[in-house]
Amino acid sequence: MLDRSRIREGSDGPQALRDSVAFGRRIEALGYHRFWVSEHHSVPGVAGSAPTVLAAAVAAATSTIRVGTGGVMLPNHQPLVVAEQFGVLESLFPGRIDMGLGRSVGFTDGIRKALGRDKQDAADFPGQLAELLGYFTGTQTAHPQVHAHPAEGLRVPVFVLATGQGARVAAEAGLPLVIAAVRGEDAMLRAIEEYRGGFRSSAWGERPYVVLSGTVAVAETTREARSLLLPEAWSTAYSRTHGEFPPLASVDRILATPMTERERTLFEEARRGQLYGTEDEVAAGLQKLLARSEADEFLVTTSTYDREALLDSYARLARLLGLTGPRTPSPAPASAPVTPMSRSTPMG
């Protein structure tokens, strides 16, 4: 699962970060395989701005679940620094760290300027990725005689968060792909097909490996599950009409809020393509989607105002997937290529 450290109305960013750490412990207890955190800058409704720092806190508070980033936006950073950070994480929590990487840069000119980046930096994502991986293998050539310690010689599983062009980058680098249906399910499936067709085996992966990403809400009734999606949908619609991603509001407040025609349209659009319902309904939906995509894992990205209702949703999802509690960590030898969990392992 991915936790974005969403801020709730009536709370604040520091509390959202503490909630993320506590949520990681509860998700581990349900038997999920990975707990990832995200990177956002200057977003009022999201507290997760330093994913490697937050990942360290989650990993320290848990013992078996894999902890990673979904993801570090590589164009925002120097590859050397990213390699060093993940080298430290892997050294402190061996066999439990995932390095999820994206190609986005700050979404406004002001944020990009503050980060010392511009839109063009995203275009060099393949070169940045190659340099980063080279620091782990000791083969990077962008900066001769520069080494990333303690990363060099370690093998941290790498995932590329992408659509379209990014999927091709993942294929050419021989890395697992994390992809969502942001442009529709058919477009996502075409990107997956192209990824598999263009995949080149590497020290980081011998075969294509696909992780679908999406929102899933499970509740006792379809209506209750649908209501879990309203806070994030409204926050998305508000951001597209006001230019600011706000804290999550309660369902009652959202339903009592007058909406313009534009806001109502965006609100409805934000809920399209999401999977929700009772356990039987969600099981059927997941079965269909995974059969069409032949994905290896599913990354659940659900956020909502009510954290207890969210935890209940994850608990119901864990039951229908047959998850049975905390897993035993199984770190890969440092000298072996990283191989993500097999398709026979329950997704999570």
SULGITA-V452817 format. One record per backbone hydrogen bond with DSSP energy under -1.0 kcal/mol. NH is the residue of the N-H (numbers start at 0). CO is the residue of the C=O. If there is no record, write none. Layout:
nh=NH co=CO
nh=NH co=CO
This chain:
nh=1 co=299
nh=2 co=35
nh=6 co=44
nh=8 co=247
nh=10 co=7
nh=15 co=11
nh=16 co=12
nh=17 co=13
nh=18 co=14
nh=19 co=15
nh=20 co=16
nh=21 co=17
nh=22 co=18
nh=23 co=19
nh=24 co=20
nh=25 co=21
nh=26 co=22
nh=27 co=23
nh=28 co=24
nh=30 co=27
nh=31 co=26
nh=34 co=65
nh=35 co=0
nh=36 co=67
nh=39 co=47
nh=44 co=244
nh=45 co=42
nh=46 co=4
nh=48 co=46
nh=53 co=49
nh=54 co=50
nh=55 co=51
nh=56 co=52
nh=57 co=53
nh=58 co=54
nh=59 co=55
nh=60 co=56
nh=65 co=32
nh=66 co=95
nh=67 co=34
nh=69 co=36
nh=71 co=99
nh=73 co=71
nh=73 co=101
nh=75 co=72
nh=76 co=73
nh=81 co=77
nh=82 co=78
nh=83 co=79
nh=84 co=80
nh=85 co=81
nh=86 co=82
nh=87 co=83
nh=88 co=84
nh=89 co=85
nh=90 co=86
nh=91 co=87
nh=92 co=88
nh=95 co=92
nh=97 co=66
nh=98 co=156
nh=100 co=158
nh=101 co=71
nh=111 co=107
nh=112 co=108
nh=113 co=109
nh=114 co=110
nh=116 co=111
nh=120 co=117
nh=121 co=118
nh=122 co=119
nh=124 co=121
nh=127 co=123
nh=128 co=124
nh=129 co=125
nh=130 co=126
nh=131 co=127
nh=132 co=128
nh=133 co=129
nh=134 co=130
nh=136 co=132
nh=137 co=133
nh=138 co=133
nh=139 co=133
nh=145 co=142
nh=151 co=147
nh=152 co=135
nh=153 co=150
nh=158 co=98
nh=159 co=175
nh=160 co=100
nh=161 co=177
nh=165 co=162
nh=167 co=163
nh=168 co=164
nh=169 co=165
nh=170 co=166
nh=171 co=167
nh=172 co=168
nh=174 co=169
nh=176 co=208
nh=177 co=159
nh=178 co=210
nh=181 co=179
nh=183 co=180
nh=187 co=183
nh=188 co=184
nh=189 co=185
nh=190 co=186
nh=191 co=187
nh=192 co=188
nh=193 co=189
nh=194 co=190
nh=195 co=191
nh=196 co=192
nh=197 co=193
nh=199 co=170
nh=201 co=204
nh=210 co=176
nh=211 co=296
nh=212 co=178
nh=213 co=298
nh=216 co=274
nh=218 co=276
nh=224 co=220
nh=225 co=221
nh=226 co=222
nh=227 co=223
nh=228 co=225
nh=232 co=228
nh=233 co=229
nh=234 co=230
nh=235 co=231
nh=236 co=232
nh=237 co=233
nh=238 co=234
nh=239 co=235
nh=241 co=237
nh=242 co=238
nh=247 co=6
nh=253 co=249
nh=254 co=250
nh=255 co=251
nh=256 co=253
nh=263 co=259
nh=264 co=260
nh=265 co=261
nh=266 co=262
nh=267 co=263
nh=268 co=264
nh=269 co=265
nh=270 co=267
nh=271 co=268
nh=273 co=270
nh=274 co=214
nh=276 co=216
nh=281 co=277
nh=282 co=278
nh=283 co=279
nh=284 co=280
nh=285 co=281
nh=286 co=282
nh=287 co=283
nh=288 co=284
nh=289 co=285
nh=290 co=286
nh=291 co=287
nh=292 co=288
nh=293 co=289
nh=295 co=209
nh=296 co=209
nh=298 co=211
nh=300 co=213
nh=309 co=305
nh=310 co=306
nh=311 co=307
nh=312 co=308
nh=313 co=309
nh=314 co=310
nh=315 co=311
nh=316 co=312
nh=317 co=313
nh=318 co=314
nh=319 co=315
nh=320 co=316
nh=322 co=317
nh=335 co=332
nh=344 co=341
